[in-house]
C-alpha cells in the first residue's frame, strides 16, 4: 500500500538515505531527472514548500519506491500479491507493479502535481473529513451543499470536497445528518472533486502519450475499486481519479476478499495502516518509512 498526498513530512527519507546506498541512488536519480533537489525539500523543508502539490506528489512517489526496493533487498523471498495506493499512491503502485518505469512514473506524478496545483489556484476550494455517518447520508448532504464525495476511506470515514463555502455549509449542518464529527482539512484545494477537471484534462493528454505495460502483479484502481491491467483502462482510471472518488475501503476489501491478510504500507504517517483497523481488524497492517520502522517491520515479517 502506498501513501497519498498529506502523508508527507519534513525529514522523510533522510535516515534511509544515510544508511542505505540503494536509497541514495534512487533519490539522486530523481533529483537529476527533475532538475532540482527534491531530496533537499524532503529532508529540510520547509513544511510549506514540501506541502505544495507539485513537490509532495513526486516526493511521496520516490519515497514509496525507495522503501519498496529496500524491502525487496532485505526480504528477497517476499511474494507480493498485489499493489494499491491512495490517490497519488496509485501511480506509485503501478510503478511498483512494473506498469511503467520509475522515470516514466516520476514524470507523470511531477506533471500531475503541477496540473493540480494550477487548478487549486483557479478557485477557492477545501475538503472536510466526516466521521461516524452512513454513506447514504453523507452523499445526500454533499449533494445538498453542492460538493463531491472525494474519499471513501473506511466505514464511517468519508471525505467531501468542493468550494470553500460548500464545505463550510457541510460542517455547519453535519450533525443534523447523523454525522458525529465534521472537520475541515488543512489542504490547498478541493482534490477529487469537479474543481480538479482542468487538471484532469491536462493529465489525460499526457497519459495518452505514455506507454503502459501489463502489471506484473494485480493493481487495484481508486476510481472503480477493481483490478486493471489493459493499457486503455489504466489510462482511463488514472485520469478519472483526479476528479473522481477514491474508493479506498472497497479497494482493500477486494484483496481481503481474495484471502489476503497481510498488508505493508510504504510511506510516512501510518495513515493507511490506521484505516485498515476500521476496514478489517482481522487483517494485519505493517508500516515503515524510516530506519526504526523498517527494522521493526523486518522483525515482524521474520516472526510470521
Phi and psi in degrees as GROMACS dihedral restraints (atoms count N, CA, C in turn):
[ dihedral_restraints ]
;  ai    aj    ak    al  type     phi  dphi    fc
    3     4     5     6     1  -117.8    20    10
    4     5     6     7     1   136.6    20    10
    6     7     8     9     1   -69.4    20    10
    7     8     9    10     1   156.0    20    10
    9    10    11    12     1  -110.7    20    10
   10    11    12    13     1   178.6    20    10
   12    13    14    15     1   -56.7    20    10
   13    14    15    16     1   137.3    20    10
   15    16    17    18     1   110.8    20    10
   16    17    18    19     1   -21.6    20    10
   18    19    20    21     1   -81.8    20    10
   19    20    21    22     1   -16.4    20    10
   21    22    23    24     1   -60.3    20    10
   22    23    24    25     1   148.5    20    10
   24    25    26    27     1  -150.0    20    10
   25    26    27    28     1   140.6    20    10
   27    28    29    30     1   -60.9    20    10
   28    29    30    31     1   131.3    20    10
   30    31    32    33     1   102.5    20    10
   31    32    33    34     1    -6.6    20    10
   33    34    35    36     1   -58.2    20    10
   34    35    36    37     1   126.5    20    10
   36    37    38    39     1    85.9    20    10
   37    38    39    40     1   -11.0    20    10
   39    40    41    42     1   -61.5    20    10
   40    41    42    43     1   -51.3    20    10
   42    43    44    45     1   -69.6    20    10
   43    44    45    46     1   -29.5    20    10
   45    46    47    48     1   -65.6    20    10
   46    47    48    49     1   -42.0    20    10
   48    49    50    51     1   -67.3    20    10
   49    50    51    52     1   -35.4    20    10
   51    52    53    54     1   -68.5    20    10
   52    53    54    55     1   -31.7    20    10
   54    55    56    57     1   -90.6    20    10
   55    56    57    58     1   -36.6    20    10
   57    58    59    60     1  -121.1    20    10
   58    59    60    61     1   126.4    20    10
   60    61    62    63     1   -63.8    20    10
   61    62    63    64     1   -37.0    20    10
   63    64    65    66     1   -61.7    20    10
   64    65    66    67     1   -35.5    20    10
   66    67    68    69     1   -70.1    20    10
   67    68    69    70     1   -44.6    20    10
   69    70    71    72     1   -57.5    20    10
   70    71    72    73     1   -42.8    20    10
   72    73    74    75     1   -64.0    20    10
   73    74    75    76     1   -43.6    20    10
   75    76    77    78     1   -66.0    20    10
   76    77    78    79     1   -41.1    20    10
   78    79    80    81     1   -62.8    20    10
   79    80    81    82     1   -39.9    20    10
   81    82    83    84     1   -65.2    20    10
   82    83    84    85     1   -38.7    20    10
   84    85    86    87     1   -62.2    20    10
   85    86    87    88     1   -40.4    20    10
   87    88    89    90     1   -65.4    20    10
   88    89    90    91     1   -45.2    20    10
   90    91    92    93     1   -59.1    20    10
   91    92    93    94     1   -43.4    20    10
   93    94    95    96     1   -65.5    20    10
   94    95    96    97     1   -43.6    20    10
   96    97    98    99     1   -66.9    20    10
   97    98    99   100     1   -41.2    20    10
   99   100   101   102     1   -75.6    20    10
  100   101   102   103     1   -24.1    20    10
  102   103   104   105     1    83.3    20    10
  103   104   105   106     1    12.7    20    10
  105   106   107   108     1  -152.7    20    10
  106   107   108   109     1   167.3    20    10
  108   109   110   111     1   -85.6    20    10
  109   110   111   112     1    86.6    20    10
  111   112   113   114     1   -60.2    20    10
  112   113   114   115     1   -39.3    20    10
  114   115   116   117     1   -65.0    20    10
  115   116   117   118     1   -33.5    20    10
  117   118   119   120     1   -62.6    20    10
  118   119   120   121     1   -40.3    20    10
  120   121   122   123     1   -68.2    20    10
  121   122   123   124     1   -35.8    20    10
  123   124   125   126     1   -66.3    20    10
  124   125   126   127     1   -44.6    20    10
  126   127   128   129     1   -77.8    20    10
  127   128   129   130     1   -38.3    20    10
  129   130   131   132     1  -116.0    20    10
  130   131   132   133     1   -14.9    20    10
  132   133   134   135     1    74.9    20    10
  133   134   135   136     1  -145.0    20    10
  135   136   137   138     1   -68.4    20    10
  136   137   138   139     1   167.7    20    10
  138   139   140   141     1   -57.5    20    10
  139   140   141   142     1   -38.5    20    10
  141   142   143   144     1   -63.1    20    10
  142   143   144   145     1   -34.5    20    10
  144   145   146   147     1   -74.9    20    10
  145   146   147   148     1   -44.1    20    10
  147   148   149   150     1   -64.7    20    10
  148   149   150   151     1   -29.6    20    10
  150   151   152   153     1   -74.8    20    10
  151   152   153   154     1   -18.8    20    10
  153   154   155   156     1   -54.9    20    10
  154   155   156   157     1   137.1    20    10
  156   157   158   159     1   -56.8    20    10
  157   158   159   160     1   -38.3    20    10
  159   160   161   162     1   -72.3    20    10
  160   161   162   163     1   -15.3    20    10
  162   163   164   165     1  -102.5    20    10
  163   164   165   166     1   -47.1    20    10
  165   166   167   168     1   -68.6    20    10
  166   167   168   169     1   -30.1    20    10
  168   169   170   171     1   -66.5    20    10
  169   170   171   172     1   -51.8    20    10
  171   172   173   174     1   -64.0    20    10
  172   173   174   175     1   -31.7    20    10
  174   175   176   177     1   -63.0    20    10
  175   176   177   178     1   -45.6    20    10
  177   178   179   180     1   -68.6    20    10
  178   179   180   181     1   -37.0    20    10
  180   181   182   183     1   -61.0    20    10
  181   182   183   184     1   -51.7    20    10
  183   184   185   186     1   -65.1    20    10
  184   185   186   187     1   -43.3    20    10
  186   187   188   189     1   -62.4    20    10
  187   188   189   190     1   -44.3    20    10
  189   190   191   192     1   -61.9    20    10
  190   191   192   193     1   -42.7    20    10
  192   193   194   195     1   -72.6    20    10
  193   194   195   196     1   -31.4    20    10
  195   196   197   198     1   -64.3    20    10
  196   197   198   199     1   -42.3    20    10
  198   199   200   201     1   -61.9    20    10
  199   200   201   202     1   -41.0    20    10
  201   202   203   204     1   -63.8    20    10
  202   203   204   205     1   -46.6    20    10
  204   205   206   207     1   -62.2    20    10
  205   206   207   208     1   -37.3    20    10
  207   208   209   210     1   -65.8    20    10
  208   209   210   211     1   -43.7    20    10
  210   211   212   213     1   -62.5    20    10
  211   212   213   214     1   -44.7    20    10
  213   214   215   216     1   -64.7    20    10
  214   215   216   217     1   -34.3    20    10
  216   217   218   219     1   -70.9    20    10
  217   218   219   220     1   -31.1    20    10
  219   220   221   222     1   -93.2    20    10
  220   221   222   223     1   -20.0    20    10
  222   223   224   225     1  -129.1    20    10
  223   224   225   226     1    72.5    20    10
  225   226   227   228     1   -64.5    20    10
  226   227   228   229     1   -21.3    20    10
  228   229   230   231     1   -94.3    20    10
  229   230   231   232     1    11.6    20    10
  231   232   233   234     1   -64.7    20    10
  232   233   234   235     1   126.4    20    10
  234   235   236   237     1  -102.0    20    10
  235   236   237   238     1   113.6    20    10
  237   238   239   240     1   -87.8    20    10
  238   239   240   241     1   119.9    20    10
  240   241   242   243     1   -87.3    20    10
  241   242   243   244     1   -17.4    20    10
  243   244   245   246     1   171.4    20    10
  244   245   246   247     1   170.7    20    10
  246   247   248   249     1  -134.2    20    10
  247   248   249   250     1   147.8    20    10
  249   250   251   252     1  -151.8    20    10
  250   251   252   253     1   154.0    20    10
  252   253   254   255     1  -147.2    20    10
  253   254   255   256     1   145.1    20    10
  255   256   257   258     1   -81.6    20    10
  256   257   258   259     1   114.6    20    10
  258   259   260   261     1    57.2    20    10
  259   260   261   262     1  -112.9    20    10
  261   262   263   264     1   -50.5    20    10
  262   263   264   265     1   -35.0    20    10
  264   265   266   267     1   -61.0    20    10
  265   266   267   268     1   -19.3    20    10
  267   268   269   270     1   -65.5    20    10
  268   269   270   271     1   -33.2    20    10
  270   271   272   273     1   -67.7    20    10
  271   272   273   274     1   -41.2    20    10
  273   274   275   276     1   -62.0    20    10
  274   275   276   277     1   -40.1    20    10
  276   277   278   279     1   -62.1    20    10
  277   278   279   280     1   -41.0    20    10
  279   280   281   282     1   -66.3    20    10
  280   281   282   283     1   -40.1    20    10
  282   283   284   285     1   -63.3    20    10
  283   284   285   286     1   -40.4    20    10
  285   286   287   288     1   -62.9    20    10
  286   287   288   289     1   -33.1    20    10
  288   289   290   291     1   -87.5    20    10
  289   290   291   292     1    -2.3    20    10
  291   292   293   294     1    84.1    20    10
  292   293   294   295     1    15.1    20    10
  294   295   296   297     1   -63.1    20    10
  295   296   297   298     1   -36.4    20    10
  297   298   299   300     1  -150.1    20    10
  298   299   300   301     1   166.9    20    10
  300   301   302   303     1   -73.8    20    10
  301   302   303   304     1   165.7    20    10
  303   304   305   306     1   -54.7    20    10
  304   305   306   307     1   -45.3    20    10
  306   307   308   309     1   -66.5    20    10
  307   308   309   310     1   -42.2    20    10
  309   310   311   312     1   -64.1    20    10
  310   311   312   313     1   -43.6    20    10
  312   313   314   315     1   -64.5    20    10
  313   314   315   316     1   -38.7    20    10
  315   316   317   318     1   -63.4    20    10
  316   317   318   319     1   -41.1    20    10
  318   319   320   321     1   -62.3    20    10
  319   320   321   322     1   -42.1    20    10
  321   322   323   324     1   -63.3    20    10
  322   323   324   325     1   -47.9    20    10
  324   325   326   327     1   -72.4    20    10
  325   326   327   328     1   -31.3    20    10
  327   328   329   330     1   -64.4    20    10
  328   329   330   331     1   -43.6    20    10
  330   331   332   333     1   -69.4    20    10
  331   332   333   334     1   -41.0    20    10
  333   334   335   336     1   -57.5    20    10
  334   335   336   337     1   -43.9    20    10
  336   337   338   339     1   -62.5    20    10
  337   338   339   340     1   -41.8    20    10
  339   340   341   342     1   -64.9    20    10
  340   341   342   343     1   -45.1    20    10
  342   343   344   345     1   -61.9    20    10
  343   344   345   346     1   -41.9    20    10
  345   346   347   348     1   -71.4    20    10
  346   347   348   349     1   -34.6    20    10
  348   349   350   351     1   -65.4    20    10
  349   350   351   352     1   -40.1    20    10
  351   352   353   354     1   -62.8    20    10
  352   353   354   355     1   -40.1    20    10
  354   355   356   357     1   -65.5    20    10
  355   356   357   358     1   -35.3    20    10
  357   358   359   360     1   -67.8    20    10
  358   359   360   361     1   -24.2    20    10
  360   361   362   363     1   -80.4    20    10
  361   362   363   364     1   -11.6    20    10
  363   364   365   366     1   -85.4    20    10
  364   365   366   367     1   -23.4    20    10
  366   367   368   369     1  -153.4    20    10
  367   368   369   370     1   146.2    20    10
  369   370   371   372     1   -80.7    20    10
  370   371   372   373     1   107.7    20    10
  372   373   374   375     1  -121.5    20    10
  373   374   375   376     1   167.8    20    10
  375   376   377   378     1  -156.5    20    10
  376   377   378   379     1  -179.5    20    10
  378   379   380   381     1  -141.7    20    10
  379   380   381   382     1   157.0    20    10
  381   382   383   384     1  -141.0    20    10
  382   383   384   385     1   139.8    20    10
  384   385   386   387     1   -92.8    20    10
  385   386   387   388     1   131.1    20    10
  387   388   389   390     1  -114.6    20    10
  388   389   390   391     1   121.8    20    10
  390   391   392   393     1  -113.9    20    10
  391   392   393   394     1   131.0    20    10
  393   394   395   396     1    94.3    20    10
  394   395   396   397     1     0.8    20    10
  396   397   398   399     1   -98.7    20    10
  397   398   399   400     1   158.3    20    10
  399   400   401   402     1   -78.6    20    10
  400   401   402   403     1   147.3    20    10
  402   403   404   405     1   -58.2    20    10
  403   404   405   406     1   -42.2    20    10
  405   406   407   408     1   -61.6    20    10
  406   407   408   409     1   -39.6    20    10
  408   409   410   411     1   -68.7    20    10
  409   410   411   412     1   -39.8    20    10
  411   412   413   414     1   -65.0    20    10
  412   413   414   415     1   -42.0    20    10
  414   415   416   417     1   -63.8    20    10
  415   416   417   418     1   -39.8    20    10
  417   418   419   420     1   -65.0    20    10
  418   419   420   421     1   -41.0    20    10
  420   421   422   423     1   -65.6    20    10
  421   422   423   424     1   -43.5    20    10
  423   424   425   426     1   -60.8    20    10
  424   425   426   427     1   -43.1    20    10
  426   427   428   429     1   -64.1    20    10
  427   428   429   430     1   -41.0    20    10
  429   430   431   432     1   -65.0    20    10
  430   431   432   433     1   -31.0    20    10
  432   433   434   435     1   -99.0    20    10
  433   434   435   436     1     5.9    20    10
  435   436   437   438     1    58.3    20    10
  436   437   438   439     1    44.5    20    10
  438   439   440   441     1  -125.0    20    10
  439   440   441   442     1   175.4    20    10
  441   442   443   444     1  -114.5    20    10
  442   443   444   445     1   153.6    20    10
  444   445   446   447     1   -81.2    20    10
  445   446   447   448     1   116.5    20    10
  447   448   449   450     1   -94.8    20    10
  448   449   450   451     1   -46.4    20    10
  450   451   452   453     1  -135.3    20    10
  451   452   453   454     1   128.0    20    10
  453   454   455   456     1  -105.2    20    10
  454   455   456   457     1    84.0    20    10
  456   457   458   459     1   -77.6    20    10
  457   458   459   460     1   -39.4    20    10
  459   460   461   462     1  -168.6    20    10
  460   461   462   463     1   162.5    20    10
  462   463   464   465     1   -54.0    20    10
  463   464   465   466     1   124.8    20    10
  465   466   467   468     1    80.6    20    10
  466   467   468   469     1     9.1    20    10
  468   469   470   471     1  -137.8    20    10
  469   470   471   472     1   103.6    20    10
  471   472   473   474     1  -129.7    20    10
  472   473   474   475     1   142.8    20    10
  474   475   476   477     1  -113.4    20    10
  475   476   477   478     1   135.1    20    10
  477   478   479   480     1  -112.1    20    10
  478   479   480   481     1   157.5    20    10
  480   481   482   483     1  -146.9    20    10
  481   482   483   484     1   142.3    20    10
  483   484   485   486     1   167.4    20    10
  484   485   486   487     1  -160.9    20    10
  486   487   488   489     1   -63.1    20    10
  487   488   489   490     1   149.4    20    10
  489   490   491   492     1   -53.9    20    10
  490   491   492   493     1   -43.3    20    10
  492   493   494   495     1   -68.3    20    10
  493   494   495   496     1   -34.0    20    10
  495   496   497   498     1   -67.0    20    10
  496   497   498   499     1   -40.8    20    10
  498   499   500   501     1   -65.0    20    10
  499   500   501   502     1   -40.0    20    10
  501   502   503   504     1   -61.1    20    10
  502   503   504   505     1   -39.3    20    10
  504   505   506   507     1   -65.5    20    10
  505   506   507   508     1   -41.6    20    10
  507   508   509   510     1   -57.3    20    10
  508   509   510   511     1   -48.4    20    10
  510   511   512   513     1   -63.1    20    10
  511   512   513   514     1   -37.8    20    10
  513   514   515   516     1   -65.9    20    10
  514   515   516   517     1   -33.5    20    10
  516   517   518   519     1  -115.4    20    10
  517   518   519   520     1     8.2    20    10
  519   520   521   522     1   -57.6    20    10
  520   521   522   523     1   -43.2    20    10
  522   523   524   525     1   -65.4    20    10
  523   524   525   526     1   -25.7    20    10
  525   526   527   528     1   -68.5    20    10
  526   527   528   529     1   -15.4    20    10
  528   529   530   531     1  -108.5    20    10
  529   530   531   532     1    20.9    20    10
  531   532   533   534     1    79.8    20    10
  532   533   534   535     1    15.1    20    10
  534   535   536   537     1   -96.0    20    10
  535   536   537   538     1   125.9    20    10
  537   538   539   540     1   -72.8    20    10
  538   539   540   541     1   -45.9    20    10
  540   541   542   543     1  -133.0    20    10
  541   542   543   544     1   135.1    20    10
  543   544   545   546     1  -131.8    20    10
  544   545   546   547     1   116.2    20    10
  546   547   548   549     1  -131.9    20    10
  547   548   549   550     1   127.5    20    10
  549   550   551   552     1   -67.6    20    10
  550   551   552   553     1   139.8    20    10
  552   553   554   555     1   -93.4    20    10
  553   554   555   556     1   150.6    20    10
  555   556   557   558     1   -86.2    20    10
  556   557   558   559     1    80.4    20    10
  558   559   560   561     1  -128.2    20    10
  559   560   561   562     1   162.6    20    10
  561   562   563   564     1   -82.6    20    10
  562   563   564   565     1   -18.3    20    10
  564   565   566   567     1  -167.2    20    10
  565   566   567   568     1  -172.3    20    10
  567   568   569   570     1   -95.5    20    10
  568   569   570   571     1    76.9    20    10
  570   571   572   573     1   -70.8    20    10
  571   572   573   574     1   151.9    20    10
  573   574   575   576     1    55.3    20    10
  574   575   576   577     1    44.4    20    10
  576   577   578   579     1  -138.8    20    10
  577   578   579   580     1   174.1    20    10
  579   580   581   582     1   -62.9    20    10
  580   581   582   583     1   -17.8    20    10
  582   583   584   585     1   -70.4    20    10
  583   584   585   586     1   -12.0    20    10
  585   586   587   588     1   -92.2    20    10
  586   587   588   589     1     4.7    20    10
  588   589   590   591     1   -58.7    20    10
  589   590   591   592     1   -37.6    20    10
  591   592   593   594     1   -58.8    20    10
  592   593   594   595     1   -38.8    20    10
  594   595   596   597     1   -68.8    20    10
  595   596   597   598     1   -39.0    20    10
  597   598   599   600     1   -62.7    20    10
  598   599   600   601     1   -41.8    20    10
  600   601   602   603     1   -62.6    20    10
  601   602   603   604     1   -43.0    20    10
  603   604   605   606     1   -67.8    20    10
  604   605   606   607     1   -41.6    20    10
  606   607   608   609     1   -65.6    20    10
  607   608   609   610     1   -37.0    20    10
  609   610   611   612     1   -57.4    20    10
  610   611   612   613     1   -39.7    20    10
  612   613   614   615     1   -65.2    20    10
  613   614   615   616     1   -40.0    20    10
  615   616   617   618     1   -66.9    20    10
  616   617   618   619     1   -42.4    20    10
  618   619   620   621     1   -63.0    20    10
  619   620   621   622     1   -34.6    20    10
  621   622   623   624     1   -63.0    20    10
  622   623   624   625     1   -28.1    20    10
  624   625   626   627     1   -95.4    20    10
  625   626   627   628     1    10.7    20    10
  627   628   629   630     1  -107.8    20    10
  628   629   630   631     1   135.9    20    10
  630   631   632   633     1   -85.7    20    10
  631   632   633   634     1   138.8    20    10
  633   634   635   636     1  -124.6    20    10
  634   635   636   637     1   140.1    20    10
  636   637   638   639     1  -100.5    20    10
  637   638   639   640     1   164.0    20    10
  639   640   641   642     1   -69.8    20    10
  640   641   642   643     1   125.4    20    10
  642   643   644   645     1   -56.7    20    10
  643   644   645   646     1   140.0    20    10
  645   646   647   648     1   -72.9    20    10
  646   647   648   649     1   -25.0    20    10
  648   649   650   651     1  -132.4    20    10
  649   650   651   652     1   158.7    20    10
  651   652   653   654     1   -59.0    20    10
  652   653   654   655     1   137.3    20    10
  654   655   656   657     1  -121.8    20    10
  655   656   657   658     1   126.3    20    10
  657   658   659   660     1   -97.9    20    10
  658   659   660   661     1   128.6    20    10
  660   661   662   663     1   -85.1    20    10
  661   662   663   664     1   152.6    20    10
  663   664   665   666     1   -66.6    20    10
  664   665   666   667     1   -43.7    20    10
  666   667   668   669     1   -68.6    20    10
  667   668   669   670     1   -36.1    20    10
  669   670   671   672     1  -120.0    20    10
  670   671   672   673     1    -2.0    20    10
  672   673   674   675     1    53.5    20    10
  673   674   675   676     1    45.9    20    10
  675   676   677   678     1  -144.5    20    10
  676   677   678   679     1   164.3    20    10
  678   679   680   681     1   -70.8    20    10
  679   680   681   682     1   139.1    20    10
  681   682   683   684     1  -126.1    20    10
  682   683   684   685     1   139.4    20    10
  684   685   686   687     1  -137.3    20    10
  685   686   687   688     1   -29.7    20    10
  687   688   689   690     1   -77.4    20    10
  688   689   690   691     1   147.7    20    10
  690   691   692   693     1   -57.4    20    10
  691   692   693   694     1   -44.1    20    10
  693   694   695   696     1   -65.1    20    10
  694   695   696   697     1   -43.2    20    10
  696   697   698   699     1   -72.4    20    10
  697   698   699   700     1   -28.8    20    10
  699   700   701   702     1   -66.3    20    10
  700   701   702   703     1   -45.3    20    10
  702   703   704   705     1   -58.2    20    10
  703   704   705   706     1   -48.1    20    10
  705   706   707   708     1   -62.4    20    10
  706   707   708   709     1   -42.2    20    10
  708   709   710   711     1   -76.0    20    10
  709   710   711   712     1   -34.3    20    10
  711   712   713   714     1   -66.9    20    10
  712   713   714   715     1   -35.5    20    10
  714   715   716   717     1   -67.8    20    10
  715   716   717   718     1   -49.3    20    10
  717   718   719   720     1   -65.9    20    10
  718   719   720   721     1   -29.2    20    10
  720   721   722   723     1   -72.7    20    10
  721   722   723   724     1   -11.9    20    10
  723   724   725   726     1   -62.0    20    10
  724   725   726   727     1   -42.6    20    10
  726   727   728   729     1  -109.3    20    10
  727   728   729   730     1    -9.0    20    10
  729   730   731   732     1   -89.9    20    10
  730   731   732   733     1   173.3    20    10
  732   733   734   735     1   -75.0    20    10
  733   734   735   736     1   144.2    20    10
  735   736   737   738     1   -91.3    20    10
  736   737   738   739     1   109.6    20    10
  738   739   740   741     1   -94.5    20    10
  739   740   741   742     1    68.2    20    10
  741   742   743   744     1   -68.8    20    10
  742   743   744   745     1   -45.5    20    10
  744   745   746   747     1   -57.5    20    10
  745   746   747   748     1   -45.7    20    10
  747   748   749   750     1   -65.6    20    10
  748   749   750   751     1   -35.2    20    10
  750   751   752   753     1   -62.2    20    10
  751   752   753   754     1   -43.9    20    10
  753   754   755   756     1   -70.9    20    10
  754   755   756   757     1   -38.9    20    10
  756   757   758   759     1   -63.0    20    10
  757   758   759   760     1   -27.7    20    10
  759   760   761   762     1   -58.6    20    10
  760   761   762   763     1   -46.9    20    10
  762   763   764   765     1   -70.5    20    10
  763   764   765   766     1   -37.7    20    10
  765   766   767   768     1   -62.3    20    10
  766   767   768   769     1   -38.4    20    10
  768   769   770   771     1   -64.1    20    10
  769   770   771   772     1   -22.6    20    10
  771   772   773   774     1   -88.8    20    10
  772   773   774   775     1     2.6    20    10
  774   775   776   777     1    96.5    20    10
  775   776   777   778     1     6.1    20    10
  777   778   779   780     1   -78.2    20    10
  778   779   780   781     1   137.2    20    10
  780   781   782   783     1  -128.0    20    10
  781   782   783   784     1    -9.6    20    10
  783   784   785   786     1  -119.0    20    10
  784   785   786   787     1   122.5    20    10
  786   787   788   789     1  -124.5    20    10
  787   788   789   790     1   141.4    20    10
  789   790   791   792     1  -123.4    20    10
  790   791   792   793     1   120.2    20    10
  792   793   794   795     1   -90.6    20    10
  793   794   795   796     1   127.0    20    10
  795   796   797   798     1  -113.1    20    10
  796   797   798   799     1   104.8    20    10
  798   799   800   801     1   149.4    20    10
  799   800   801   802     1   160.2    20    10
  801   802   803   804     1   -72.7    20    10
  802   803   804   805     1   154.1    20    10
  804   805   806   807     1   102.2    20    10
  805   806   807   808     1   -22.7    20    10
  807   808   809   810     1    59.2    20    10
  808   809   810   811     1    23.5    20    10
  810   811   812   813     1   -62.5    20    10
  811   812   813   814     1   -46.2    20    10
  813   814   815   816     1   -69.9    20    10
  814   815   816   817     1   -37.0    20    10
  816   817   818   819     1   -63.5    20    10
  817   818   819   820     1   -37.2    20    10
  819   820   821   822     1   -65.5    20    10
  820   821   822   823     1   -41.3    20    10
  822   823   824   825     1   -64.3    20    10
  823   824   825   826     1   -31.3    20    10
  825   826   827   828     1   -59.4    20    10
  826   827   828   829     1   -34.3    20    10
  828   829   830   831     1   -64.2    20    10
  829   830   831   832     1   -29.5    20    10
  831   832   833   834     1   -82.3    20    10
  832   833   834   835     1   -32.0    20    10
  834   835   836   837     1   -76.5    20    10
  835   836   837   838     1   -47.6    20    10
  837   838   839   840     1  -161.2    20    10
  838   839   840   841     1   107.7    20    10
  840   841   842   843     1   -69.2    20    10
  841   842   843   844     1   -16.2    20    10
  843   844   845   846     1   -80.1    20    10
  844   845   846   847     1   -16.3    20    10
  846   847   848   849     1   -83.9    20    10
  847   848   849   850     1   146.8    20    10
  849   850   851   852     1  -103.3    20    10
  850   851   852   853     1   129.9    20    10
  852   853   854   855     1  -122.5    20    10
  853   854   855   856     1   118.5    20    10
  855   856   857   858     1   -99.7    20    10
  856   857   858   859     1   159.3    20    10
  858   859   860   861     1  -149.6    20    10
  859   860   861   862     1   137.1    20    10
  861   862   863   864     1  -149.2    20    10
  862   863   864   865     1   148.9    20    10
  864   865   866   867     1  -147.9    20    10
  865   866   867   868     1    -9.1    20    10
  867   868   869   870     1  -141.1    20    10
  868   869   870   871     1  -179.5    20    10
  870   871   872   873     1   -62.2    20    10
  871   872   873   874     1   -45.0    20    10
  873   874   875   876     1   -61.3    20    10
  874   875   876   877     1   -48.9    20    10
  876   877   878   879     1   -71.7    20    10
  877   878   879   880     1   -26.5    20    10
  879   880   881   882     1   -66.3    20    10
  880   881   882   883     1   -46.4    20    10
  882   883   884   885     1   -63.7    20    10
  883   884   885   886     1   -36.9    20    10
  885   886   887   888     1   -65.9    20    10
  886   887   888   889     1   -41.2    20    10
  888   889   890   891     1   -63.5    20    10
  889   890   891   892     1   -43.5    20    10
  891   892   893   894     1   -60.1    20    10
  892   893   894   895     1   -41.2    20    10
  894   895   896   897     1   -64.8    20    10
  895   896   897   898     1   -41.0    20    10
  897   898   899   900     1   -68.5    20    10
  898   899   900   901     1   -38.3    20    10
  900   901   902   903     1   -65.6    20    10
  901   902   903   904     1   -40.6    20    10
  903   904   905   906     1   -67.8    20    10
  904   905   906   907     1   -23.9    20    10
  906   907   908   909     1   -83.2    20    10
  907   908   909   910     1   -12.2    20    10
